[in-house]
Amino acid sequence: MKYLFIPLALLGLLLGLSVWNAATVEVDIGPWCEALSAASQAADREDWAAAERTVLETQQAWEAKHPYFHIVTAHDELDQADALFASAGSYAADREEAAFRAAVAELIAQLRVVAEMQRLTVKNVL
């Protein structure tokens, strides 16, 4: 019985870290998605300065967490999000409403994919 204690403790620790990681990623990405939605709404109101500022602030928050995400997430997903942040910022600066809205919608979906990849689900485990 005592030979099972260490492996079970390690499995419990790994499970706990996995759950903590998923919660941490979700806590970070949720507000970013809300901010990007607000940027899209600002573009609808023709408030391009607010839209551009919101995208830039969200991108800075994203980049602050980049080292952690590079440890726990597939790099392809992060690269895609980086490219979408650049596109959204560019479209906001150029005031291209349709392209901006499409880039922001795709960026929100990509951020949700990053969060979903960290959830402890059967799909992700298998």
C-alpha positions as CSV (number, residue, x, y, z in Angstrom):
1,M,0.0,0.0,0.0
2,K,2.8,2.4,0.8
3,Y,4.2,1.9,-2.7
4,L,1.1,3.4,-4.1
5,F,1.2,6.5,-2.1
6,I,3.9,8.4,-4.0
7,P,2.4,7.6,-7.5
8,L,-1.1,8.5,-6.4
9,A,0.2,11.7,-4.8
10,L,2.0,12.7,-8.0
11,L,-1.2,12.0,-10.1
12,G,-3.2,14.1,-7.7
13,L,-0.7,16.9,-7.9
14,L,-0.7,16.8,-11.7
15,L,-4.5,16.8,-11.8
16,G,-4.6,19.8,-9.5
17,L,-2.1,21.6,-11.6
18,S,-4.1,20.9,-14.7
19,V,-7.3,22.2,-13.2
20,W,-5.5,25.3,-11.9
21,N,-3.9,25.9,-15.3
22,A,-7.3,25.7,-17.0
23,A,-8.8,28.1,-14.5
24,T,-5.9,30.5,-14.8
25,V,-6.1,30.6,-18.6
26,E,-9.9,31.1,-18.5
27,V,-9.6,33.9,-16.0
28,D,-7.1,35.7,-18.3
29,I,-8.9,35.2,-21.6
30,G,-12.5,35.9,-20.6
31,P,-11.9,39.7,-19.9
32,W,-9.9,40.0,-23.2
33,C,-12.8,38.6,-25.2
34,E,-15.1,41.1,-23.5
35,A,-12.7,43.9,-24.2
36,L,-12.5,42.9,-27.9
37,S,-16.3,42.8,-28.1
38,A,-16.3,46.3,-26.6
39,A,-13.8,47.4,-29.3
40,S,-16.2,46.0,-31.9
41,Q,-19.0,48.0,-30.4
42,A,-16.9,51.1,-30.4
43,A,-16.2,50.6,-34.1
44,D,-20.0,50.4,-34.6
45,R,-20.3,53.8,-33.0
46,E,-17.5,55.1,-35.2
47,D,-15.3,55.6,-32.1
48,W,-12.2,54.3,-33.8
49,A,-9.8,55.8,-31.3
50,A,-11.4,53.8,-28.5
51,A,-11.5,50.6,-30.7
52,E,-7.8,50.9,-31.6
53,R,-6.9,51.7,-28.0
54,T,-8.8,48.7,-26.7
55,V,-7.2,46.4,-29.1
56,L,-3.8,47.7,-28.3
57,E,-4.4,47.4,-24.5
58,T,-5.7,43.9,-24.9
59,Q,-2.7,42.9,-27.1
60,Q,-0.4,44.3,-24.4
61,A,-2.1,42.2,-21.8
62,W,-1.9,39.2,-24.1
63,E,1.8,39.7,-24.6
64,A,2.4,40.0,-20.9
65,K,1.1,36.5,-20.5
66,H,2.9,35.2,-23.6
67,P,5.7,33.4,-21.7
68,Y,3.2,31.4,-19.7
69,F,1.1,30.6,-22.7
70,H,4.2,29.4,-24.6
71,I,4.8,26.9,-21.8
72,V,1.3,25.5,-21.6
73,T,-0.2,26.0,-25.1
74,A,0.5,24.9,-28.7
75,H,2.6,27.5,-30.4
76,D,0.5,27.4,-33.6
77,E,-2.5,28.7,-31.7
78,L,-0.5,31.5,-30.2
79,D,1.0,32.5,-33.5
80,Q,-2.5,32.7,-35.0
81,A,-3.7,34.9,-32.2
82,D,-0.7,37.2,-32.6
83,A,-1.4,37.6,-36.3
84,L,-5.1,38.3,-35.6
85,F,-4.1,41.0,-33.0
86,A,-1.9,42.6,-35.6
87,S,-4.7,42.5,-38.2
88,A,-7.3,43.9,-35.9
89,G,-5.0,46.7,-34.8
90,S,-4.2,47.5,-38.4
91,Y,-7.8,47.5,-39.5
92,A,-8.7,49.8,-36.6
93,A,-6.0,52.2,-37.5
94,D,-7.2,52.2,-41.1
95,R,-10.8,52.4,-40.0
96,E,-11.9,49.5,-42.1
97,E,-15.1,48.5,-40.3
98,A,-16.0,45.2,-42.0
99,A,-12.4,43.9,-42.0
100,F,-12.0,45.1,-38.3
101,R,-15.2,43.4,-37.2
102,A,-14.2,40.1,-39.0
103,A,-10.7,40.2,-37.5
104,V,-12.0,40.8,-34.0
105,A,-14.6,38.0,-34.3
106,E,-11.9,35.7,-35.5
107,L,-9.6,36.8,-32.7
108,I,-12.2,36.2,-30.1
109,A,-12.8,32.7,-31.5
110,Q,-9.1,32.0,-31.5
111,L,-8.7,33.1,-27.9
112,R,-11.5,30.9,-26.9
113,V,-9.8,28.0,-28.7
114,V,-6.7,28.7,-26.6
115,A,-8.8,28.5,-23.5
116,E,-10.6,25.4,-24.6
117,M,-7.4,23.6,-25.3
118,Q,-6.5,24.0,-21.6
119,R,-9.8,22.6,-20.2
120,L,-9.7,19.2,-18.6
121,T,-12.1,17.4,-20.9
122,V,-12.2,13.9,-22.4
123,K,-11.5,15.3,-25.8
124,N,-8.3,17.1,-24.6
125,V,-7.1,14.1,-22.6
126,L,-7.5,11.6,-25.4
